[in-house]
Amino acid sequence: MEIDARTRSEINSIIRQIYSITRELDSISTGMRNEFKGIGTQICANKIMNMSESYREVASSLQRL
């Protein structure tokens, strides 16, 4: 099944937005690791990185459509 140009454009826009979110999440995680200390901080930073990876997987799935 072919996706029409308008739908492909919308999907690509969503993919760009997802990657923008992942870059922001990565930045937040890195900032937390660098600026704050403590076990709770590391756990939180790891959770944020996991969330970012999940979004990347969604974007990857959308690219395969």
Backbone as CSV, one residue per row, in Angstrom:
resi,resn,N_x,N_y,N_z,CA_x,CA_y,CA_z,C_x,C_y,C_z
1,MET,0.841,-1.186,0.000,0.000,0.000,0.000,0.884,1.246,0.000
2,GLU,0.633,2.108,-0.947,1.382,3.356,-1.075,0.795,4.438,-0.172
3,ILE,1.670,5.223,0.388,1.247,6.371,1.195,1.313,7.600,0.295
4,ASP,0.238,8.379,0.286,0.236,9.562,-0.575,1.200,10.621,-0.047
5,ALA,1.521,11.567,-0.898,2.537,12.581,-0.584,2.175,13.405,0.641
6,ARG,0.918,13.744,0.788,0.496,14.564,1.942,0.692,13.791,3.241
7,THR,0.296,12.530,3.239,0.454,11.700,4.433,1.934,11.500,4.747
8,ARG,2.752,11.245,3.712,4.197,11.070,3.911,4.789,12.334,4.517
9,SER,4.357,13.488,4.040,4.845,14.763,4.564,4.485,14.917,6.044
10,GLU,3.281,14.543,6.392,2.852,14.631,7.795,3.649,13.665,8.669
11,ILE,3.871,12.470,8.167,4.669,11.486,8.910,6.083,12.017,9.114
12,ASN,6.668,12.578,8.061,8.021,13.134,8.176,8.073,14.281,9.182
13,SER,7.029,15.081,9.224,6.961,16.161,10.203,6.918,15.604,11.628
14,ILE,6.145,14.569,11.820,6.060,13.924,13.140,7.419,13.336,13.520
15,ILE,8.088,12.708,12.567,9.410,12.133,12.828,10.385,13.219,13.261
16,ARG,10.375,14.354,12.560,11.261,15.465,12.944,10.954,15.956,14.356
17,GLN,9.678,16.048,14.699,9.291,16.475,16.038,9.760,15.468,17.091
18,ILE,9.623,14.197,16.787,10.072,13.162,17.728,11.574,13.274,17.957
19,TYR,12.348,13.442,16.868,13.797,13.565,17.032,14.172,14.827,17.802
20,SER,13.400,15.877,17.637,13.634,17.094,18.415,13.410,16.822,19.902
21,ILE,12.373,16.082,20.207,12.086,15.708,21.597,13.214,14.844,22.150
22,THR,13.705,13.891,21.348,14.776,13.015,21.854,16.048,13.808,22.127
23,ARG,16.353,14.783,21.279,17.546,15.613,21.537,17.392,16.397,22.831
24,GLU,16.197,16.902,23.073,15.943,17.654,24.312,16.046,16.735,25.529
25,LEU,15.480,15.545,25.431,15.574,14.589,26.539,17.024,14.200,26.800
26,ASP,17.790,13.982,25.731,19.212,13.659,25.897,19.948,14.793,26.607
27,SER,19.630,16.016,26.217,20.259,17.188,26.826,19.904,17.290,28.307
28,ILE,18.657,17.052,28.630,18.222,17.097,30.027,18.947,16.030,30.835
29,SER,19.019,14.828,30.291,19.686,13.731,30.987,21.165,14.044,31.224
30,THR,21.826,14.533,30.199,23.245,14.880,30.328,23.440,15.997,31.342
31,GLY,22.580,16.999,31.290,22.663,18.100,32.245,22.474,17.626,33.670
32,MET,21.535,16.718,33.867,21.316,16.181,35.214,22.560,15.454,35.706
33,ARG,23.155,14.648,34.837,24.351,13.885,35.216,25.511,14.816,35.572
34,ASN,25.618,15.926,34.844,26.743,16.840,35.040,26.526,17.837,36.172
35,GLU,25.284,18.235,36.404,25.012,19.312,37.344,24.597,18.842,38.734
36,PHE,24.061,17.642,38.825,23.558,17.158,40.101,24.251,15.857,40.476
37,LYS,24.333,15.590,41.736,24.969,14.366,42.219,23.983,13.597,43.084
38,GLY,24.167,12.296,43.109,23.323,11.460,43.958,22.724,10.300,43.182
39,ILE,22.403,9.267,43.902,21.852,8.061,43.298,20.528,8.366,42.605
40,GLY,19.687,9.130,43.229,18.399,9.469,42.638,18.549,10.193,41.317
41,THR,19.548,11.038,41.222,19.799,11.774,39.989,20.157,10.822,38.862
42,GLN,21.029,9.866,39.146,21.439,8.901,38.120,20.264,8.045,37.652
43,ILE,19.446,7.638,38.589,18.266,6.839,38.241,17.333,7.652,37.343
44,CYS,17.092,8.885,37.720,16.214,9.762,36.936,16.801,10.011,35.542
45,ALA,18.101,10.287,35.468,18.761,10.520,34.187,18.664,9.275,33.303
46,ASN,18.829,8.103,33.894,18.710,6.858,33.135,17.297,6.665,32.601
47,LYS,16.300,6.985,33.409,14.899,6.860,32.972,14.623,7.798,31.797
48,ILE,15.165,8.999,31.867,14.989,9.962,30.783,15.650,9.442,29.508
49,MET,16.841,8.864,29.631,17.513,8.295,28.461,16.710,7.125,27.898
50,ASN,16.123,6.313,28.759,15.285,5.201,28.292,14.071,5.720,27.516
51,MET,13.480,6.795,28.017,12.346,7.411,27.338,12.775,7.918,25.954
52,SER,13.934,8.547,25.908,14.457,9.061,24.655,14.651,7.919,23.652
53,GLU,15.195,6.817,24.109,15.398,5.658,23.231,14.058,5.109,22.734
54,SER,13.062,5.096,23.582,11.731,4.635,23.167,11.169,5.524,22.057
55,TYR,11.342,6.828,22.184,10.894,7.748,21.144,11.651,7.507,19.840
56,ARG,12.966,7.226,19.930,13.742,6.925,18.723,13.199,5.682,18.022
57,GLU,12.803,4.689,18.804,12.229,3.475,18.225,10.929,3.779,17.502
58,VAL,10.106,4.654,18.079,8.857,5.055,17.427,9.166,5.759,16.096
59,ALA,10.124,6.678,16.125,10.494,7.394,14.905,11.014,6.431,13.842
60,SER,11.798,5.469,14.274,12.322,4.468,13.346,11.189,3.657,12.719
61,SER,10.214,3.299,13.525,9.063,2.552,13.013,8.281,3.386,11.998
62,LEU,8.128,4.667,12.294,7.420,5.548,11.360,8.177,5.697,10.047
63,GLN,9.498,5.705,10.110,10.285,5.829,8.889,10.118,4.615,7.982
64,ARG,9.833,3.481,8.566,9.656,2.253,7.784,8.298,2.156,7.104
65,LEU,7.376,3.066,7.422,6.055,3.004,6.787,6.140,3.268,5.301
